[in-house]
Amino acid sequence: MNLTRDGDVFSMGSGTFAASGHGGARGADGPQILKPLRDKRIVQIACGQNHSMVLTDKGYLYSWGRGFEGQLGLS
């Protein structure tokens, strides 16, 4: 995943376990914006082999994929 200065998130890679965030098992060969997050300002991202998480400026945490194998470290 990539996070822009404007708080947009781009994701790429395998859709296994829905980890890419592009809907079901659909993956992305190159960076694609995560459309469900377009109206939110993301301030932190974390991802692993089969899961992804984002934190908004309002303190909401969104996760998808096989998330039981990872955690988000907040500072």
Backbone hydrogen bonds, N-H to C=O, Kabsch-Sander energy under -0.5 kcal/mol:
donor,donor_aa,acceptor,acceptor_aa,energy
2,N,10,F,-2.8
4,T,8,D,-2.7
7,G,4,T,-1.7
10,F,2,N,-2.7
11,S,32,Q,-2.8
13,G,28,A,-3.8
15,G,25,A,-0.5
18,A,15,G,-2.7
19,A,16,T,-1.8
21,G,18,A,-0.9
22,H,26,R,-0.5
26,R,23,G,-1.9
28,A,13,G,-2.4
32,Q,11,S,-2.1
34,L,9,V,-2.6
35,K,33,I,-1.1
37,L,34,L,-1.7
38,R,35,K,-1.6
40,K,37,L,-2.0
42,I,7,G,-1.8
42,I,40,K,-0.8
43,V,55,L,-3.1
44,Q,55,L,-1.3
46,A,53,M,-2.3
48,G,51,H,-2.6
52,S,64,W,-2.3
53,M,46,A,-3.0
54,V,62,Y,-2.5
55,L,44,Q,-2.5
56,T,60,Y,-2.6
57,D,41,R,-2.2
59,G,56,T,-1.7
62,Y,54,V,-2.6
64,W,52,S,-2.1
66,R,50,N,-4.5
67,G,65,G,-1.4
69,E,66,R,-1.2
70,G,67,G,-1.7
73,G,71,Q,-0.6
74,L,72,L,-0.7
